[in-house]
């Protein structure tokens, strides 16, 4: 799977496409593996990674420690982040 990710990201970058890589419902993935996949995508040229949580298992505050101080934002289909504040 890592090879497929890196090949796809490299192909896109070589063809002038900006890449935002995400794993659908990534918060249900084992975090060590998800970290490897995201790092591989970044190393292959992705401009950013996106953590997708369509079932609402995890909010941005839960991701902050995992993201090592990088800015974290979120959007939810339902819940406090889905309403205009």
PyMOL commands that set and color helices and strands:
alter all, ss='L'
color gray80, all
select helices_A, chain A and resi 2-14+26-28+31-44+60-63+80-82
alter helices_A, ss='H'
color red, helices_A
select strands_A, chain A and resi 20-23+48-51
alter strands_A, ss='S'
color yellow, strands_A
deselect
rebuild
show_as cartoon
